[in-house]
Amino acid sequence: MRAVKSKIPLRGRRWLVPALLLTATVAAQFALASKKNKTAAPPLDEPKRALHALNRLTFGPRPGDVELVAQLGVDKWIDLQLHPEKIDDPALDARLAPFRTLRMDTKEIVENFPPNQMIKQIADGKAQLPHDPTKRVVYEAQLQRYEDKQDRKAEAANQPNPPNQAPAASSDAMHPDDSVEMQRREERRLANAKTQELLDLPPDERMQQIMKMSPEDRRALTATTKGAKADALMDGMSAKQKETVLALKNPEQVVVDELMQAKLMRAIYSERQLDEVMTDFWINHFNVFINKGADRYLLTSYERDAIRPHALGKFEDLLVATAKSPAMMFYLDNWLSVGPHSEIALGIDPHHPYYGAPNRPRKPKQASGLNENYGRELMELHTLSVGGGYTQKDVTEVAKVFTGWTLDQPKKGNGFRFEPRMHEPGDKLVMGHKIRSNGEQEGREVLHLLAHNPKTAHFISQKLAMRFVSDNPPPALVDRMTNTFLKKDGDIREVLRTLFQSPEFWSPDAYRAKVKTPLEFVVSAVRASGADVEDARALVNTLNNMGMMPYGMVPPTGYSMKADTWVNSSALLGRMNFALALAAGKIKGTKVVSTSLVGVGTATTAAGDPQQVLALLENSLLNGDISKQTHDTISKQLDDPAITQRRLDDPQRPPNVAAITGLILGSPEFQKR
């Protein structure tokens, strides 16, 4: 796990001592919980059942959610979450509306936000600039950047080697570097002046002026508008206009930012919470790393078209959708896999692009041989598990089955196709089953075989129980879920129903027994605080610092769900820092109103009693479920002047609600679900 730097965000580092004290309490309680023997506890009452359901089926309760679920009935609420198609979500739809790339197919994304490969083709005269003026300015900006880079490379290559001894410079002569620096300063001054003139215009006129600029001036504009200036430049613009301005600098990053922000927005605001939890679960199970080339463009469709529609459906449908997904094929290089006895490998097809000009066949490239990546991960990580009873021979045979499952120029956004000339001919033998030679259908047969294997049913059931119950789920529960998986044809909804109706799920031992991953912690804190997120990029950066960047796991294993991956002193202090910064309104793009935070009214805070505020916040954020040790640790900090905010000349100032909130959000109780 990536180390988290100790960066106390509040002024004067005044929260360093209480933060460190509470962090030590968190670490100690986590260590104690992992060692102590569980004693018999009374069954969960209805409020605790509601809270437990919210902590497990959602990304964390919002203010008032416990009461609403208890009023509806916990079982009815769970059944509704199992059928997300019955839940309207207009508020989330409105928040996602500005992210246009979420609704584009991959070809549209590539055309609107060109990758470097496309810009290179234009520079080489193999493609033309688009006619659409909005697209054209983006292309021109990237073309200018590409040509500048090529010029610098050529200049560096032609630079003569420095002589052994340069002539001494006159003391009164200006050094060449000084002249260059003066010129750059003047250019920056002029650019800043032009930028300020632009910022003074209304949004539409601002955009019109940007469209009229030369590529050089647009390049200067993006270089001089960063941070607050960049925000001011886009203030009041439409979603499309904002995307265009951002794409002038880096079109690829627009696609990535919108996908990542949308993930946070959905987790925070969707009413279909179980659907979001399961979409996140499957995205992690069928992991694809976003920073592998074309996957920056392919992941939007992968989540939308392959994962999300099947998150609560049949496992086989989900397996087929991921197998055919361009994102998965590109990530594991299956699109390049060529059967060793295929037409292309034997040079029978001289017209194939791998092998040069027509009628000039040549030996296949090394990169175009049989690739076993997907075959191995399909069995080890997607279906059977590591101990699933297959051999290396089975991996090779499955790899042969999936030769020919390829893509047509993935960097241009084209999708799946089956190429018979890449496919390994003949029958295959997979785990004792004869797969007769049948082209593309061989792959479908193997996916069906794996999806209905009892080892797969057990592996998927165990992972689901690990996500929703405990790091080491009870074997009897996993066995019942496995039976449901096999009887119900891999129906994920029915497997989850078995889980949610089990006594193991509702056991007091399971209550607050799961440590939140960084994603779960950050999202649950935002939800609990009632914050309004206008821009989620700072939250994405927080997750990156915590070691859990969305779509950012390089190996295909995905992120761990287990506590031991995420519990260490550095990580816990990072969580405390975030909690304090969030409550204090220090997270850019996220607003928290401290005086009305989680139902703490101004009348109470005006009374000037931090202990009353603490009690109210414990009830609002933790449903009153806080240990004596945590309560006492926080309570001892309430006499600190930074919390009471009292001065000798103003003894009635209300206590610092944000500071108390941050300490509670960093508590061990809040970090568990």
C-alpha positions in Angstrom: 0.0 0.0 0.0 1.2 3.4 -0.8 2.4 5.4 2.2 0.3 8.5 3.2 2.3 11.6 4.0 1.5 13.3 7.3 0.0 16.5 6.1 -2.3 18.1 8.8 -4.4 20.4 6.7 -5.6 22.9 9.3 -3.9 26.2 10.1 -1.1 26.0 12.5 -1.2 22.2 12.8 -3.2 22.8 15.9 -5.0 19.4 15.5 -1.7 17.4 15.5 -1.9 16.2 19.1 -5.6 15.3 19.2 -5.3 13.7 15.7 -2.3 11.6 16.8 -4.1 10.6 20.0 -7.2 9.5 18.3 -5.2 7.8 15.5 -3.4 5.8 18.2 -6.8 4.9 19.7 -8.0 3.7 16.3 -4.9 1.5 15.7 -5.1 0.1 19.2 -8.8 -0.8 18.9 -8.3 -2.4 15.5 -5.4 -4.5 16.9 -7.6 -5.5 20.0 -10.5 -6.4 17.8 -8.4 -8.8 15.7 -7.2 -10.6 18.9 -10.0 -10.7 21.4 -12.5 -13.6 21.5 -16.0 -12.6 20.7 -18.5 -12.9 23.5 -22.2 -13.6 23.0 -24.0 -10.4 22.2 -27.7 -9.6 22.1 -29.4 -9.7 18.7 -29.5 -6.4 16.8 -32.6 -4.3 17.5 -34.4 -2.5 14.7 -32.4 0.7 14.7 -29.2 -1.3 14.6 -30.6 -3.6 11.9 -31.3 -0.5 9.8 -27.8 0.9 10.5 -26.2 -2.4 9.7 -28.0 -2.7 6.4 -27.1 0.8 5.4 -23.4 0.2 6.3 -23.3 -2.9 4.2 -25.6 -2.3 1.3 -24.6 1.3 0.7 -21.5 3.5 0.9 -22.7 4.7 4.3 -25.8 6.3 5.8 -26.7 10.0 5.2 -28.4 12.1 7.8 -31.9 10.7 8.4 -31.3 7.5 6.5 -31.5 5.2 9.5 -34.9 6.6 10.5 -36.2 6.3 6.9 -35.1 2.7 6.5 -36.6 1.7 9.9 -39.8 3.4 9.0 -40.1 1.6 5.6 -38.9 -1.7 7.2 -35.4 -3.1 6.8 -36.5 -6.1 4.8 -38.7 -4.0 2.4 -35.8 -1.6 1.9 -33.4 -4.4 1.1 -35.8 -5.9 -1.4 -36.1 -2.5 -3.1 -32.3 -2.1 -3.3 -32.2 -5.6 -5.0 -34.4 -4.1 -7.8 -32.8 -0.8 -8.7 -34.9 -0.5 -11.8 -37.8 0.4 -9.5 -35.9 3.4 -8.0 -35.9 6.8 -9.7 -32.6 8.8 -9.4 -33.2 12.3 -10.9 -30.9 14.1 -8.5 -28.0 11.9 -9.6 -28.9 12.2 -13.2 -28.6 16.0 -12.9 -25.2 15.7 -11.3 -23.9 13.4 -14.0 -25.4 15.5 -16.9 -22.3 17.7 -17.4 -20.1 14.6 -18.0 -20.9 14.2 -21.7 -18.3 11.4 -22.2 -20.4 9.1 -20.1 -23.0 9.0 -22.8 -20.6 8.7 -25.8 -19.5 5.5 -27.4 -15.8 5.0 -27.7 -15.5 6.2 -31.2 -17.2 9.5 -30.3 -14.9 9.9 -27.3 -11.8 9.4 -29.5 -13.2 11.9 -32.1 -13.9 14.6 -29.6 -10.9 14.1 -27.4 -8.1 12.9 -29.7 -5.3 10.7 -28.4 -1.7 11.3 -29.4 -1.8 8.6 -32.1 -4.5 10.5 -34.0 -2.6 13.8 -33.7 0.5 12.1 -35.1 -1.4 10.8 -38.1 -2.6 14.4 -38.8 1.0 15.7 -38.4 2.2 12.9 -40.8 -0.5 13.8 -43.4 -2.4 10.6 -43.0 -5.5 12.2 -41.5 -7.1 15.6 -41.7 -8.3 18.1 -39.1 -12.1 17.9 -38.4 -14.4 20.4 -39.9 -16.4 21.0 -36.7 -15.0 24.2 -35.2 -15.2 23.1 -31.6 -13.4 19.8 -32.3 -10.9 21.6 -34.6 -9.6 23.9 -31.8 -8.8 20.9 -29.6 -7.0 19.2 -32.5 -5.1 22.3 -33.4 -3.9 22.8 -29.8 -2.7 19.2 -29.6 -1.1 19.5 -33.1 0.8 22.6 -31.9 2.0 20.8 -28.8 3.1 17.8 -30.9 5.0 20.0 -33.4 6.7 22.0 -30.6 7.8 18.7 -29.1 9.2 17.5 -32.4 11.0 20.8 -32.9 12.7 20.5 -29.5 13.8 17.0 -30.3 15.3 18.1 -33.6 17.0 21.0 -32.0 18.5 18.8 -29.3 19.7 16.3 -31.9 21.4 19.1 -34.0 23.0 20.8 -31.0 26.8 20.7 -31.4 28.8 19.3 -28.5 30.1 22.1 -26.2 33.7 23.1 -26.8 36.3 22.1 -24.2 36.7 25.7 -23.1 34.3 28.6 -23.9 35.7 32.1 -24.4 35.4 34.3 -21.3 32.4 36.6 -21.4 32.8 40.4 -20.9 31.7 41.5 -17.5 29.4 44.2 -18.9 27.9 41.9 -21.6 24.4 40.4 -21.0 24.5 36.7 -20.7 22.4 35.0 -23.4 20.3 33.2 -20.8 19.4 36.5 -19.2 18.1 37.8 -22.6 16.0 34.6 -23.0 14.6 34.9 -19.5 13.7 38.6 -20.1 11.9 37.7 -23.2 10.0 34.9 -21.5 9.0 37.3 -18.7 7.6 39.8 -21.2 5.7 37.0 -23.0 4.2 35.9 -19.7 3.2 39.5 -18.8 1.5 39.9 -22.1 -0.2 36.5 -21.8 -1.5 37.4 -18.3 -2.8 40.7 -19.5 -4.7 39.0 -22.3 -6.0 36.4 -19.9 -7.4 39.1 -17.6 -9.1 40.8 -20.5 -10.7 37.4 -21.3 -11.8 36.8 -17.7 -13.7 40.1 -17.7 -16.0 38.9 -20.6 -19.3 37.1 -20.2 -19.0 33.3 -20.6 -20.2 33.0 -24.2 -18.1 35.9 -25.4 -15.1 34.4 -23.5 -15.6 31.2 -25.4 -16.0 33.0 -28.7 -12.7 34.8 -28.2 -11.0 31.5 -27.4 -12.3 30.0 -30.6 -10.9 32.9 -32.6 -7.4 32.6 -31.1 -4.4 31.3 -32.9 -3.1 27.9 -31.7 -0.1 29.6 -30.3 -2.3 32.0 -28.2 -4.5 29.2 -27.0 -1.3 27.4 -26.0 -0.2 30.4 -24.0 -3.7 30.7 -22.4 -3.7 27.1 -21.1 -0.1 27.7 -19.7 -1.1 30.8 -17.8 -4.5 29.7 -16.4 -4.1 27.2 -13.6 -5.9 26.7 -10.3 -8.2 29.5 -9.4 -7.6 31.2 -12.8 -8.6 28.1 -14.7 -11.8 27.9 -12.6 -12.5 31.6 -13.3 -11.9 31.0 -17.1 -14.6 28.3 -17.1 -17.0 30.0 -14.7 -20.5 30.2 -16.2 -19.7 28.1 -19.3 -21.8 25.2 -20.5 -20.6 21.6 -20.0 -19.4 21.3 -23.6 -17.6 24.6 -23.4 -15.8 23.6 -20.2 -14.8 20.3 -21.7 -13.4 22.1 -24.8 -11.3 24.5 -22.6 -9.9 21.6 -20.5 -9.2 19.6 -23.7 -7.0 22.3 -25.1 -4.5 21.3 -22.5 -5.1 17.5 -22.3 -8.0 15.9 -24.0 -7.2 12.5 -22.7 -7.4 13.8 -19.1 -10.9 15.1 -19.7 -12.1 11.5 -20.4 -10.3 10.1 -17.3 -11.5 12.9 -15.0 -15.1 12.6 -16.0 -15.1 8.8 -15.5 -13.5 9.1 -12.0 -15.6 12.0 -10.9 -18.7 10.1 -12.0 -17.7 7.1 -9.9 -17.5 9.3 -6.8 -20.8 11.1 -7.6 -22.6 7.9 -8.1 -21.3 6.4 -4.8 -22.2 9.6 -2.9 -25.5 10.5 -4.4 -27.2 7.5 -6.0 -30.4 6.2 -4.5 -29.6 2.9 -6.1 -26.9 2.3 -3.6 -26.7 -1.5 -3.7 -26.4 -1.3 -7.5 -23.4 1.1 -7.1 -21.8 -1.1 -4.5 -22.1 -4.2 -6.8 -20.9 -2.2 -9.9 -17.8 -1.3 -7.8 -17.4 -4.9 -6.7 -17.5 -6.3 -10.3 -15.2 -3.5 -11.6 -12.7 -4.6 -9.0 -13.3 -8.3 -9.6 -12.8 -7.9 -13.4 -10.1 -5.3 -12.9 -8.8 -3.2 -15.8 -6.0 -0.6 -15.3 -7.0 2.8 -16.6 -3.5 4.0 -17.5 -2.7 1.3 -20.0 -2.8 3.1 -23.3 -6.2 2.8 -25.0 -7.9 1.7 -21.8 -8.2 5.4 -20.9 -10.7 5.6 -23.7 -12.2 2.1 -23.4 -13.0 2.0 -19.7 -16.1 4.3 -20.0 -17.8 1.8 -22.2 -16.5 -1.1 -20.1 -18.2 0.1 -17.0 -21.4 1.4 -18.7 -22.0 -1.5 -21.2 -20.2 -4.5 -19.8 -20.4 -4.2 -16.0 -23.3 -2.0 -14.9 -26.2 -3.8 -16.8 -25.2 -7.1 -15.3 -24.3 -6.1 -11.8 -27.3 -7.9 -10.3 -28.0 -10.2 -13.2 -26.7 -13.6 -14.4 -23.0 -14.2 -13.8 -22.5 -15.9 -17.2 -23.9 -12.8 -19.0 -21.4 -10.7 -17.0 -18.6 -13.0 -17.8 -19.3 -12.9 -21.6 -19.7 -9.1 -21.5 -16.3 -8.7 -19.9 -14.6 -11.3 -22.2 -15.8 -9.4 -25.3 -15.1 -6.0 -23.9 -12.4 -4.0 -25.8 -11.1 -2.7 -22.4 -10.4 -6.3 -21.1 -9.0 -7.5 -24.4 -6.6 -4.6 -24.6 -5.6 -4.8 -20.9 -4.7 -8.5 -21.0 -3.5 -8.3 -24.7 -5.9 -11.0 -25.9 -6.6 -8.9 -29.0 -3.0 -9.7 -30.2 -3.2 -13.4 -29.5 -2.6 -15.6 -32.6 -3.0 -19.3 -32.8 0.4 -21.0 -33.5 -1.2 -23.0 -36.4 -3.6 -20.3 -37.6 -3.6 -19.0 -41.2 -1.9 -15.8 -40.1 0.8 -17.6 -38.1 1.6 -19.9 -41.0 1.8 -17.0 -43.4 -1.1 -18.1 -45.5 -2.7 -14.7 -45.4 -0.1 -12.2 -46.8 -2.6 -9.4 -46.7 -2.9 -9.3 -42.9 -1.5 -6.0 -41.6 1.0 -7.8 -39.3 2.9 -9.1 -42.2 3.7 -6.3 -44.6 2.6 -5.5 -48.1 0.5 -7.8 -50.3 2.3 -10.8 -51.8 5.2 -10.3 -49.4 4.6 -12.8 -46.6 7.1 -12.8 -43.8 7.7 -14.6 -40.5 5.1 -13.6 -37.8 6.2 -11.0 -35.3 7.1 -12.2 -31.8 4.3 -10.1 -30.3 1.7 -11.9 -32.5 2.0 -15.3 -30.9 -0.2 -17.1 -28.5 -0.9 -14.9 -25.4 -2.0 -16.7 -22.2 -2.8 -13.7 -20.1 -6.5 -13.7 -20.5 -6.8 -17.5 -20.3 -4.9 -17.5 -17.0 -6.8 -14.6 -15.4 -10.1 -15.9 -16.6 -9.7 -19.1 -14.5 -7.5 -17.8 -11.6 -9.2 -14.5 -10.9 -12.6 -14.3 -12.7 -14.0 -17.8 -12.2 -12.4 -20.9 -10.6 -9.8 -19.2 -8.3 -6.2 -20.2 -7.6 -7.1 -23.6 -6.3 -9.7 -24.3 -9.0 -8.3 -27.6 -10.2 -6.9 -26.5 -13.6 -3.4 -27.0 -14.9 -1.0 -25.0 -17.1 -2.1 -27.2 -20.0 -5.7 -26.0 -19.4 -4.4 -22.4 -19.4 -2.8 -23.0 -22.8 -5.9 -24.7 -24.2 -8.1 -21.9 -23.1 -5.7 -19.3 -24.6 -6.0 -21.2 -27.9 -9.8 -21.1 -27.6 -9.8 -17.3 -27.4 -7.5 -16.7 -30.3 -9.3 -14.7 -32.9 -11.3 -12.7 -30.3 -9.7 -9.4 -31.2 -10.3 -5.7 -31.9 -10.2 -3.6 -35.0 -7.8 -0.7 -34.2 -8.8 -0.2 -30.5 -7.1 3.3 -30.3 -9.7 4.5 -32.8 -12.5 3.2 -30.6 -13.5 0.2 -32.8 -15.0 -2.8 -31.0 -14.9 -6.6 -30.8 -14.7 -8.8 -33.8 -13.8 -12.4 -34.4 -11.0 -13.0 -36.9 -11.0 -16.6 -38.1 -7.5 -16.3 -39.6 -6.0 -15.6 -36.1 -7.9 -18.6 -34.5 -6.1 -21.8 -33.6 -7.8 -24.6 -35.6 -8.8 -28.0 -34.2 -10.3 -29.4 -31.1 -9.2 -28.4 -27.6 -9.3 -30.1 -24.2 -10.2 -27.9 -21.2 -10.4 -29.5 -17.8 -11.4 -32.9 -19.3 -14.0 -31.3 -21.6 -13.6 -31.6 -25.3 -14.2 -28.3 -27.1 -14.8 -29.1 -30.7 -13.5 -26.8 -33.4 -16.2 -24.2 -33.9 -14.6 -20.7 -34.2 -16.0 -18.0 -32.0 -18.4 -20.4 -30.4 -15.6 -22.2 -28.7 -15.1 -19.2 -26.4 -18.7 -19.1 -25.6 -18.7 -22.8 -24.7 -15.7 -22.3 -22.4 -17.3 -19.3 -20.7 -20.5 -21.3 -20.1 -18.5 -24.2 -18.7 -16.6 -22.0 -16.3 -19.7 -20.0 -15.2 -21.5 -23.2 -14.2 -18.5 -24.8 -12.4 -19.1 -25.4 -8.7 -15.6 -24.0 -8.0 -16.7 -20.7 -9.6 -19.9 -20.7 -7.6 -18.0 -21.1 -4.4 -15.3 -18.5 -5.3 -17.8 -15.8 -6.2 -20.0 -16.6 -3.2 -17.0 -16.4 -0.9 -15.9 -13.0 -2.3 -19.4 -11.6 -1.9 -19.6 -12.9 1.7 -16.2 -11.3 2.3 -17.5 -7.9 0.9 -20.8 -8.0 2.9 -20.1 -10.0 6.1 -16.5 -10.3 7.2 -12.9 -10.8 6.0 -13.2 -14.5 6.9 -16.9 -15.4 6.2 -18.5 -18.4 7.8 -18.1 -21.5 5.6 -21.7 -22.5 6.2 -23.0 -19.2 4.7 -20.7 -19.5 1.7 -21.9 -23.1 1.1 -25.6 -21.9 1.1 -24.8 -19.1 -1.2 -22.9 -21.5 -3.5 -26.0 -23.8 -3.6 -28.2 -20.8 -4.6 -25.7 -19.8 -7.3 -25.8 -23.3 -8.8 -29.6 -23.8 -8.5 -30.5 -20.3 -9.8 -28.1 -20.4 -12.8 -25.7 -17.9 -11.4 -28.4 -15.3 -10.6 -26.4 -12.7 -8.5 -29.5 -11.1 -7.1 -30.7 -14.5 -5.7 -27.2 -15.2 -4.2 -27.3 -11.8 -2.5 -30.9 -12.5 -1.2 -29.6 -15.7 0.4 -26.8 -13.7 2.0 -29.0 -10.9 3.3 -31.6 -13.3 4.7 -28.9 -15.3 6.6 -28.4 -15.3 10.4 -24.7 -14.8 9.7 -25.3 -11.4 8.0 -27.4 -10.2 11.0 -25.1 -11.7 13.6 -23.9 -9.2 16.3 -20.4 -10.4 15.5 -20.7 -8.9 12.0 -21.9 -5.5 13.3 -19.2 -2.9 12.6 -16.7 -5.7 11.9 -15.6 -4.6 8.5 -12.9 -2.0 8.1 -13.7 0.5 5.3 -11.5 0.6 2.3 -10.2 4.1 1.4 -13.1 4.5 -1.2 -15.7 3.4 1.4 -14.2 5.7 4.0 -14.0 8.8 1.9 -17.5 8.4 0.4 -19.1 7.5 3.7 -17.6 10.6 5.3 -19.0 12.8 2.6 -22.4 11.2 2.8 -22.5 11.4 6.6 -21.5 15.1 6.6 -24.2 16.0 4.1 -21.6 17.7 2.0 -22.4 19.2 -1.4 -19.8 18.0 -4.0 -19.6 20.3 -7.0 -16.2 19.0 -8.2 -15.0 15.6 -7.2 -11.4 15.9 -8.5 -10.0 16.7 -5.0 -11.7 13.6 -3.7 -10.2 11.5 -6.5 -6.8 12.9 -5.5 -7.4 12.0 -1.9 -8.1 8.4 -2.9 -4.9 8.4 -5.0 -2.9 9.6 -1.9 -4.6 6.8 0.2 -3.4 4.2 -2.3 -6.8 3.5 -4.0 -7.1 5.6 -7.1 -10.3 4.6 -9.0 -9.5 2.1 -11.8 -5.8 2.5 -10.7 -4.8 -1.1 -9.7 -2.1 -2.2 -12.1 -2.2 -6.0 -11.6 -5.5 -7.8 -12.5 -6.1 -8.9 -8.9 -7.9 -5.6 -8.1 -7.9 -3.9 -4.7 -8.0 -5.9 -1.5 -11.2 -5.9 0.6 -9.4 -7.0 3.8 -8.5 -4.8 6.7 -4.8 -5.8 7.0 -4.2 -4.1 3.6 -5.4 -0.7 4.8 -4.7 -0.6 8.6 -1.4 1.0 9.5 -0.4 4.1 11.4 0.4 6.2 8.3 -2.9 5.3 6.5 -5.0 6.0 9.7 -3.4 9.4 10.1 -4.1 10.1 6.5 -7.8 9.3 7.1 -7.8 11.6 10.2 -6.3 14.4 8.1 -9.0 14.0 5.5 -11.8 13.9 8.1 -10.7 17.1 9.7 -10.2 18.8 6.3 -13.6 17.7 5.1 -15.5 18.9 8.2 -13.6 22.2 8.1 -14.6 22.8 4.4 -11.0 22.5 3.2 -11.6 20.0 0.4 -11.8 21.9 -2.9 -15.1 21.4 -4.6 -16.8 20.0 -1.6 -18.9 22.3 0.7 -19.9 21.5 4.3 -22.0 23.9 6.3 -20.7 23.4 9.9 -23.4 25.3 11.8 -26.1 23.0 10.4 -23.9 19.9 10.2 -25.8 16.7 10.6 -28.7 18.4 12.5 -26.7 20.3 15.1 -28.6 23.5 15.3 -27.4 27.0 16.0 -29.3 27.2 19.2 -27.4 24.3 20.8 -24.0 25.5 19.5 -24.7 29.0 20.7 -25.1 27.6 24.2 -21.4 27.1 24.1 -21.3 23.6 25.5 -18.9 21.4 23.5 -20.1 18.3 25.4 -23.6 18.8 24.2 -22.3 19.2 20.6 -20.2 16.0 21.0 -23.3 14.0 22.2 -25.4 15.3 19.3 -22.7 14.6 16.7 -22.1 11.1 18.1 -25.8 10.4 17.7 -26.0 11.9 14.2 -22.8 10.4 12.8 -22.6 7.1 14.7 -26.2 6.6 15.8 -24.9 6.9 19.4 -22.8 3.8 19.0 -19.5 4.9 20.3 -17.1 3.2 22.7 -16.2 4.7 26.0 -12.6 4.8 25.0 -13.2 6.8 21.9 -15.7 9.1 23.6 -13.2 9.8 26.4 -10.4 10.4 24.0 -12.4 13.1 22.1 -14.0 14.5 25.2 -10.6 15.3 26.7 -9.9 17.5 23.7 -13.0 19.6 24.2 -11.4 22.0 26.6 -8.8 23.0 24.0 -9.4 26.7 23.1 -9.3 25.7 19.4 -12.4 23.6 20.0 -14.2 25.9 22.5 -13.2 28.9 20.4 -13.6 31.0 23.5 -11.6 34.0 24.3 -11.4 36.1 27.5 -13.3 38.9 25.7 -15.9 36.6 24.2 -16.6 33.6 26.5 -19.9 32.7 24.7 -18.5 31.8 21.3 -20.0 28.5 20.1 -17.7 25.4 20.0 -16.0 24.4 16.8 -18.5 21.9 15.3 -16.3 21.2 12.3 -13.4 20.1 14.5 -15.5 17.8 16.7 -17.1 16.4 13.5 -13.7 15.7 12.0 -12.5 13.8 15.1 -15.6 11.6 15.1 -15.3 10.9 11.4 -11.7 9.7 12.1 -12.8 7.5 15.0 -12.5 3.7 14.9 -16.3 3.3 15.0 -16.7 5.4 11.9 -13.9 3.6 10.1 -15.8 0.4 10.4 -19.0 -0.7 8.7 
